[in-house]
Amino acid sequence: MDYETFTVEKRGAADWLTLNRPEVLNAISLQMVHELSDYFGKLFHDRETHVVVLRGAGKAFCAGLDIKERSENREQIPFAGGFGFQGYLADVYLRMRRCPQPIISLVHGAACGGGFSFVLASDIRIAGESAKMNAAFIKLGLSACDMGCSYFLPRLVGTSVASELMLTGRFIHAPRALATGLVSEVVPDEQLEAVGQTYVDDLLAASPMGLRMTKEGLNLAIDAPSLEAAMAIENRNQLMTSASPNFREGMQAFLEKRKPDYVPE
């Protein structure tokens, strides 16, 4: 599928996905939902792509839903869990979490509403100094519990800060996002790509299976009902990864003090 609302640049085993509607601050259109759903859905069975970097072109990361388009086009999607467009867009965030590849978001400028949820659904978040994010849904007469925000945000920043941001719709800017643990690092906007590449390099230093199963195991452990349940997931993952030839290569490389040469898995 040829994508028109974003570009995908393949840099080895990493995809650099750039939302590309800068004239409307990369607002989410129906076509963008079609295309993101296709892209993240296909990643589930993609053995060549190990990491995804998500960013926005122009002045902002993503301003959220394209309100103008939605007000002019009330087309309903017939296959979206019975929820029309609501369910159709929500499925994109589910596909982001289900795909085995870690997702790094490089955030500059505004990340609002559904754009904020793109950030929240990622695995690693790096903010430019200009970044500002909010749960904009409540500003439109809607509930702030939308597009996974009520699930992701309290797990990242705690219930108190999440309640403040969701009930008020206030922006959280880069310094406070770092202080609350919402992002891992704040850097000058012009350094986002270079810093993002360092994270890509570190992720690609892991074995393909180890990387995939760490994302899966972490996501399952966050919701695990007990320590025993989390450890059962860990034990299963370690037995599976230890059966791979890449485990033997990783051990040998460690002993020989060299970079491991992992094979595809």
C-alpha positions as CSV (number, residue, x, y, z in Angstrom):
1,M,0.0,0.0,0.0
2,D,1.3,3.4,-0.9
3,Y,0.8,5.9,1.9
4,E,-0.1,9.5,1.3
5,T,-0.6,10.9,4.9
6,F,2.8,9.7,6.2
7,T,6.2,8.6,4.8
8,V,8.2,5.5,5.8
9,E,11.9,5.6,5.4
10,K,13.6,2.3,6.0
11,R,17.0,2.6,7.7
12,G,18.2,-1.0,8.0
13,A,15.9,-2.8,10.5
14,A,14.3,0.5,11.6
15,D,11.3,2.2,10.0
16,W,11.2,6.0,10.4
17,L,7.5,6.9,10.1
18,T,6.8,10.7,9.6
19,L,3.3,11.9,9.8
20,N,3.1,14.2,6.7
21,R,0.2,16.6,6.8
22,P,2.1,19.6,8.0
23,E,-0.4,22.1,6.6
24,V,-2.8,21.0,9.3
25,L,-0.3,20.1,11.9
26,N,-0.5,16.4,11.0
27,A,-4.1,16.2,12.1
28,I,-5.7,12.8,11.9
29,S,-7.9,12.4,8.8
30,L,-9.9,9.4,7.8
31,Q,-7.3,8.5,5.2
32,M,-4.6,8.7,7.9
33,V,-6.6,6.2,10.0
34,H,-6.9,3.9,6.9
35,E,-3.2,4.0,6.3
36,L,-1.9,3.8,9.9
37,S,-4.2,0.8,10.5
38,D,-2.7,-0.9,7.5
39,Y,0.8,-0.1,8.5
40,F,0.7,-1.2,12.1
41,G,-1.4,-4.2,11.3
42,K,1.2,-5.5,8.8
43,L,4.0,-5.1,11.4
44,F,2.6,-8.0,13.4
45,H,4.0,-10.5,10.9
46,D,7.0,-8.3,9.7
47,R,10.3,-10.1,10.5
48,E,12.5,-7.5,8.8
49,T,11.4,-4.4,10.8
50,H,12.7,-4.4,14.4
51,V,12.1,-0.8,15.5
52,V,9.7,2.0,14.5
53,V,10.4,5.7,15.0
54,L,7.3,7.9,14.9
55,R,7.5,11.7,14.4
56,G,5.7,14.6,12.7
57,A,6.7,16.8,9.8
58,G,6.5,20.6,10.1
59,K,5.8,22.5,13.3
60,A,4.0,19.8,15.3
61,F,3.9,16.1,16.1
62,C,0.1,15.8,15.7
63,A,-2.7,18.2,16.5
64,G,-5.2,15.4,17.0
65,L,-8.4,14.8,15.0
66,D,-9.0,16.8,11.9
67,I,-12.1,18.5,13.2
68,K,-12.8,20.3,10.0
69,E,-12.8,17.1,8.0
70,R,-15.0,15.3,10.5
71,S,-17.5,18.1,10.6
72,E,-17.8,18.1,6.8
73,N,-17.7,14.3,6.3
74,R,-19.8,12.1,8.6
75,E,-19.0,8.9,6.8
76,Q,-19.4,5.9,9.1
77,I,-17.0,3.0,9.0
78,P,-19.1,-0.2,8.8
79,F,-16.6,-2.5,10.4
80,A,-15.2,-1.0,13.6
81,G,-16.5,-3.1,16.4
82,G,-19.9,-1.4,16.1
83,F,-18.5,2.0,17.0
84,G,-18.0,3.5,13.6
85,F,-15.2,6.0,13.3
86,Q,-14.6,5.9,17.1
87,G,-13.8,2.2,17.0
88,Y,-11.9,2.5,13.7
89,L,-9.4,5.1,15.1
90,A,-9.2,3.3,18.5
91,D,-8.0,0.1,16.7
92,V,-4.9,2.0,15.5
93,Y,-3.7,2.3,19.1
94,L,-4.4,-1.3,19.8
95,R,-2.4,-2.3,16.7
96,M,0.5,-0.1,18.0
97,R,0.6,-2.0,21.3
98,R,0.2,-5.4,19.6
99,C,2.9,-5.0,17.1
100,P,6.1,-6.7,18.4
101,Q,8.4,-3.8,17.4
102,P,9.2,-1.1,20.0
103,I,8.0,2.3,19.0
104,I,10.0,5.4,19.7
105,S,8.1,8.7,19.5
106,L,10.1,11.9,18.8
107,V,7.7,14.7,19.9
108,H,8.0,18.4,19.0
109,G,5.4,21.1,19.1
110,A,1.8,20.1,19.8
111,A,0.7,16.5,20.5
112,C,-3.0,16.8,21.3
113,G,-6.0,14.5,21.7
114,G,-5.5,11.5,19.4
115,G,-1.9,12.8,18.7
116,F,-1.2,12.6,22.4
117,S,-2.4,9.0,22.4
118,F,0.1,8.2,19.6
119,V,2.7,9.3,22.1
120,L,1.2,7.4,25.0
121,A,0.9,4.2,22.9
122,S,4.6,4.3,22.1
123,D,7.2,2.5,24.1
124,I,9.8,5.2,24.4
125,R,9.1,8.9,24.3
126,I,11.7,11.6,23.6
127,A,10.5,15.3,23.7
128,G,11.9,18.3,22.0
129,E,12.0,21.5,24.0
130,S,9.0,22.8,22.1
131,A,6.8,19.7,23.0
132,K,3.4,20.3,24.6
133,M,0.8,17.6,25.0
134,N,-2.8,17.5,26.3
135,A,-5.8,15.3,26.5
136,A,-7.8,17.7,24.3
137,F,-11.0,15.6,24.1
138,I,-12.5,17.2,27.2
139,K,-12.1,20.6,25.6
140,L,-14.5,19.6,22.8
141,G,-17.4,18.6,25.1
142,L,-16.3,14.9,25.2
143,S,-14.9,12.7,27.9
144,A,-11.1,12.7,28.3
145,C,-11.3,8.9,28.4
146,D,-10.6,8.3,24.8
147,M,-8.1,6.5,22.5
148,G,-6.5,4.6,25.3
149,C,-5.6,7.8,27.3
150,S,-7.3,6.6,30.5
151,Y,-5.3,3.4,30.3
152,F,-1.9,4.7,29.3
153,L,-1.6,8.0,31.1
154,P,-2.1,6.9,34.8
155,R,0.3,4.0,34.2
156,L,3.0,6.5,33.0
157,V,2.5,9.5,35.4
158,G,0.3,8.2,38.2
159,T,-3.4,8.7,39.0
160,S,-3.0,12.2,40.5
161,V,-1.3,13.8,37.5
162,A,-3.3,11.9,35.0
163,S,-6.5,13.1,36.7
164,E,-5.3,16.7,36.6
165,L,-4.4,16.5,32.9
166,M,-7.5,14.6,31.8
167,L,-10.1,16.6,33.9
168,T,-8.7,20.0,32.9
169,G,-7.3,19.4,29.4
170,R,-4.2,21.4,30.5
171,F,-1.1,21.2,28.4
172,I,1.9,19.4,29.9
173,H,5.2,20.9,28.5
174,A,8.5,19.2,28.0
175,P,10.2,20.0,31.4
176,R,7.2,18.7,33.4
177,A,6.8,15.8,31.1
178,L,10.3,14.8,32.0
179,A,9.8,15.4,35.7
180,T,6.7,13.2,35.8
181,G,8.2,10.3,33.8
182,L,6.0,10.9,30.8
183,V,9.1,11.2,28.6
184,S,12.6,9.7,28.9
185,E,14.6,12.7,27.8
186,V,14.2,16.4,26.6
187,V,16.5,17.7,23.9
188,P,16.6,20.7,21.6
189,D,14.2,20.1,18.7
190,E,17.1,20.0,16.2
191,Q,18.7,17.1,18.0
192,L,15.6,14.9,18.1
193,E,16.6,12.8,15.1
194,A,20.2,12.3,16.2
195,V,19.2,11.4,19.8
196,G,16.4,9.1,18.4
197,Q,19.1,7.3,16.4
198,T,21.1,6.5,19.5
199,Y,18.0,4.8,20.9
200,V,17.5,2.9,17.7
201,D,21.1,1.7,17.8
202,D,20.7,0.4,21.4
203,L,17.5,-1.4,20.5
204,L,19.0,-3.0,17.5
205,A,21.9,-4.3,19.6
206,A,19.5,-6.8,21.1
207,S,18.6,-10.1,19.5
208,P,15.4,-9.8,17.4
209,M,13.5,-12.3,19.5
210,G,14.8,-10.8,22.8
211,L,13.6,-7.4,21.7
212,R,10.1,-8.6,20.6
213,M,9.6,-10.7,23.7
214,T,10.7,-7.9,26.1
215,K,8.1,-5.6,24.7
216,E,5.4,-8.3,24.9
217,G,6.5,-9.4,28.4
218,L,6.6,-5.9,29.8
219,N,3.1,-5.1,28.4
220,L,1.7,-8.3,29.9
221,A,3.5,-7.8,33.3
222,I,2.1,-4.3,33.7
223,D,-1.4,-5.8,33.9
224,A,-0.4,-9.1,35.6
225,P,-2.6,-9.9,38.6
226,S,0.3,-11.1,40.7
227,L,4.1,-11.5,40.9
228,E,3.7,-15.2,40.2
229,A,1.8,-14.4,36.9
230,A,4.5,-11.9,35.8
231,M,7.3,-14.4,36.6
232,A,5.5,-17.1,34.6
233,I,5.6,-14.8,31.6
234,E,9.3,-14.1,32.3
235,N,10.1,-17.8,32.6
236,R,8.3,-18.6,29.4
237,N,10.1,-15.8,27.5
238,Q,13.5,-16.9,28.8
239,L,13.0,-20.5,27.9
240,M,12.0,-19.5,24.4
241,T,14.9,-17.0,23.8
242,S,17.4,-19.4,25.3
243,A,16.5,-22.0,22.6
244,S,17.6,-19.6,19.9
245,P,21.1,-19.7,18.4
246,N,21.3,-16.0,19.1
247,F,21.5,-16.8,22.8
248,R,24.6,-18.8,22.3
249,E,26.0,-16.1,20.0
250,G,25.2,-13.4,22.6
251,M,27.0,-15.4,25.4
252,Q,30.0,-16.0,23.1
253,A,30.2,-12.4,22.1
254,F,30.1,-11.3,25.8
255,L,33.0,-13.7,26.7
256,E,35.0,-12.5,23.7
257,K,34.2,-8.8,24.4
258,R,32.8,-8.2,20.9
259,K,29.6,-7.1,19.3
260,P,27.2,-10.1,18.7
261,D,26.4,-11.1,15.2
262,Y,22.7,-12.1,15.5
263,V,20.9,-14.0,12.8
264,P,17.3,-13.2,11.7
265,E,14.6,-14.9,13.8
